[in-house]
Structures are given as structure tokens and as C-alpha cells.
Amino acid sequence: MTDAPLATDAADTDIDDIEAGPAALPLDAWHRAKGGRMVEFAGYLMPIQYEGIMAEHLWVRDHAGLFDVSHMGQLLFTGEGVAEGLEALLPADVKGLGEGRQRYSLLLADNGGILDDLMLTRLPAESLFDAPGGIYMVVNGATKWDDIAHLREYLPDEITMSHLDEQALLALQGPEAVTALARLAPGVAALTFMTAGAFTIAGIDCWVSRSGYTGEDGFEISVPAEDVTALADALCAQPEVKPIGLGARDSLRLEAGLPLYGHDLDEETTPVAADLGFALSKRRREEGGFPGHARIMQEREQGPALKRVALIVDGRQPVREGATVLDGAGQEAGRVTSGGHSPSLGKPIAMAYVPAASAVPGTSITLEQRGKSFTGIVTAMPLVPHRYHRKGA
């Protein structure tokens, strides 16, 4: 259980390899054998769909879907002062993060803009990584190399950062995920939302968190790349589970009101504008000491100029990323950052930045796409209720 994976120190990354073209994930042949239609995403070839985005989306809402998210970056931080070092770059209460507890946070630029969003977990004495007290971090695939460079530059030398590039990452999502996974590893049912632990699944040592990015109950599973095919086969042998592609992952997270970095979040967007105030812990807000603290606190007090909202769009045609938000004079006042058809609601939905005064649910917003006008109604997020398995539920 405590065998360490073959972690690579982040300083050893070969940039030439990164720029050589899309890379194949450890499950590449498995995806193709399952009929996955492969596309390039974040520098990797990944399945966008198998039997169709609509069917896969609805399957996850009703049953359980298996996503390959191995393109994401898995990082391990150890050494004296690891919490203090990370708190200098993130607004999270890392010092107060208990063993086996997970937290959403943001890597911030000096101006308070978001460099990436990420998940942190404090490792207990026993984990897959043999790093008691260390911090396990998952970052976005498209930004992981920039994240690694940023963290390497600003973390103290006493902190060791390892890129766990021989670990694959699977996400099992949906209301029947716990039924399917508990059949292979009974202990996982005891996990609650945003907690994690070490488990043996079908004879394979894994690190499992009860989390995900679809709004559904579910799990993310870190597994040695050499074992990921066997694990995927074991999971998809369960009657509740089907492989699901990137297309449905995007429509699921949009319905759940979850922002996607590079689309709904970027270096110019603050946590307040992005409606991610929950990622700013009370102690950190009061004490400061993270990048952009003064600007972020000012926006909390006075309100941001623009704010991220969810929209339900009238009609049948989706409004896509890049469409403009118009004010009463017909001038550009904001932008659509994600948009598409909602399989669960049967209508077009979107995520947009609109003037703060227009961010109230029920407000009618005029949108423009390729010279055509649309009406969007600001709607409380999430558009489809979250079904996380919280403590006490």
C-alpha cells in the first residue's frame, strides 16, 4: 500500500517532448478498442465520444460513467514548511487541511487573476504515495507545465515537488458510481464528498477521492499507468458503468455550473468575478499573504465589474463561447465563455460574464452571435442540482 510510484522530479521534464505533438494516454488503445472517437485536447489524444454525447451524458446522470482524465497533472509536495509555501501562492487554508481531506483552490497571479484551478489533498500516514503529511495536487492538463514552472520558481527550495507522470487518473461519476465501485472495494462507500483514502480495487493499489467535475456523486482514482487498463476493464465490467468521452464531460460540468479553465477562467479573471468566493478561506481572507489579496478584497467589498452567471437561452440554437453580451445601447458589455445544448434540460444553456448589476437571477440578457440576437435569462447555478454525497447525508 505504501509503495511509492515512479515519480519524476518536475525539474526533469523535457520541454521538447511536450512540444512534439499530441501524446497518447496510457489508455489510448483501450479507448480505440471501445470505439472512442479520438481528438486532440490539451496536448493529448483523447476520446470525445463513444456512442454519442447525448446518450453518454444521460447515462452518467442516471447510472455511472468512466472518464479518462489522465491528461491532468498529478503533483506531490513534501518537505518542511509545505503548507506555508503553498499558502503563499494559493488562497486556501492549507495549514488547516486535515489528513485525507480535499479542497478546491486557485493558483493566483500577482494581480489576483487565476492561473489555474486545482484540487489539494493532505496525505495521511498511509497513501499510495508514501508521503505522510505531504500534499497531493491535481491541476488542469492544459496548464500543468506552466503550473509546474510557476510552482518551481516560487516555492522554497526546502519543498520537493514531484510530477507523478507515471500515474493515470480515472473519474467514475454518476449516482450508481458508489454501487459499482463498492462491489470492487467495499470501503469506498465510507468516503464522503471531498475526502480521500488508499484502496485496493480489483487487486490494484489506488488513491481514491470522492469528488469529480460533473455535479454527480462519484470518485477520482489515481492508479499506476501500468495498471490502468486492468482497472478500466474491471470498472466497465460492472453493469452500471460505461466509458464516457470529453463531449459529455463538458455538457455535464456546464449544467453543474462548474467553470473550465481557459474558457470560463483565465489570468484576467479574479475569484470574485468568477463567483468562486468559497475558495477564499476565512482565515486567508483576514490574514492575506496570497497574490492579489488587496484587489480581491476590494472586489469582495465593492463588487466586481463583471460576474460569471448561468444562462438559459431562448429558442433551440445554442450560443457558443465568444458570443457577446450587449447592454441596453447595443454595446458589448460582457462575453459568453461556454455554451451548448443541455441534454438534461432539453434547451440551450450558457455561462457568461455580465455586468454585476445584471447578474441577478431572472434578468434578461441580450446576446449576439454572428450578427444574430438571442435572449438569455440569468439563472441560479447550478442549472442541474449537485448530488454530492456530503457528510451526514
PERA-V737211 format. One record per residue. NEAR is the number of other ideal C-beta (glycine too) atoms within 12 Angstrom. Layout:
# PERA-V737211
near = <NEAR & NEAR>
This chain:
# PERA-V737211
near = <18 & 17 & 18 & 24 & 30 & 18 & 29 & 24 & 20 & 33 & 18 & 16 & 24 & 15 & 14 & 8 & 15 & 23 & 12 & 11 & 12 & 20 & 22 & 23 & 37 & 31 & 38 & 26 & 18 & 30 & 34 & 19 & 17 & 27 & 18 & 32 & 23 & 27 & 20 & 20 & 29 & 28 & 27 & 32 & 27 & 38 & 42 & 29 & 31 & 32 & 23 & 21 & 29 & 23 & 23 & 40 & 43 & 27 & 36 & 47 & 35 & 21 & 30 & 38 & 49 & 51 & 52 & 47 & 46 & 44 & 38 & 40 & 43 & 46 & 47 & 43 & 45 & 31 & 22 & 16 & 21 & 35 & 30 & 23 & 29 & 41 & 35 & 30 & 40 & 47 & 43 & 40 & 30 & 36 & 25 & 18 & 36 & 20 & 23 & 30 & 30 & 37 & 39 & 36 & 36 & 45 & 44 & 42 & 28 & 20 & 19 & 33 & 27 & 41 & 40 & 40 & 41 & 44 & 39 & 44 & 44 & 38 & 35 & 28 & 17 & 22 & 35 & 40 & 40 & 25 & 34 & 21 & 28 & 36 & 47 & 48 & 48 & 41 & 40 & 38 & 34 & 27 & 32 & 37 & 28 & 28 & 38 & 37 & 24 & 30 & 37 & 26 & 17 & 25 & 34 & 22 & 14 & 14 & 32 & 28 & 42 & 35 & 34 & 39 & 35 & 25 & 39 & 39 & 47 & 50 & 45 & 51 & 50 & 39 & 26 & 30 & 47 & 37 & 25 & 34 & 42 & 27 & 24 & 33 & 33 & 15 & 21 & 35 & 23 & 19 & 36 & 24 & 28 & 30 & 30 & 40 & 36 & 35 & 34 & 26 & 37 & 26 & 15 & 32 & 31 & 41 & 47 & 44 & 45 & 40 & 41 & 43 & 41 & 43 & 33 & 44 & 38 & 48 & 54 & 41 & 50 & 47 & 43 & 32 & 29 & 17 & 29 & 34 & 28 & 26 & 42 & 42 & 24 & 28 & 47 & 32 & 18 & 30 & 14 & 28 & 37 & 38 & 41 & 50 & 37 & 38 & 32 & 42 & 40 & 39 & 44 & 44 & 40 & 45 & 42 & 36 & 32 & 37 & 37 & 35 & 35 & 23 & 31 & 36 & 36 & 28 & 24 & 21 & 38 & 42 & 42 & 37 & 37 & 42 & 36 & 34 & 26 & 21 & 32 & 35 & 28 & 15 & 18 & 35 & 25 & 15 & 19 & 21 & 25 & 39 & 29 & 34 & 29 & 18 & 27 & 35 & 24 & 16 & 30 & 25 & 13 & 12 & 18 & 32 & 22 & 30 & 37 & 41 & 44 & 41 & 47 & 37 & 39 & 21 & 18 & 12 & 22 & 30 & 38 & 29 & 24 & 20 & 36 & 31 & 42 & 28 & 19 & 14 & 8 & 13 & 13 & 21 & 27 & 37 & 35 & 39 & 37 & 39 & 36 & 37 & 28 & 38 & 30 & 29 & 25 & 16 & 26 & 36 & 41 & 49 & 50 & 51 & 42 & 40 & 29 & 23 & 19 & 30 & 32 & 17 & 20 & 15 & 27 & 23 & 42 & 34 & 45 & 27 & 27 & 13 & 9 & 17 & 22 & 33 & 23 & 40 & 29 & 36 & 30 & 19 & 33 & 29 & 36 & 32 & 18 & 28 & 28 & 32 & 31 & 15 & 13 & 7 & 12>
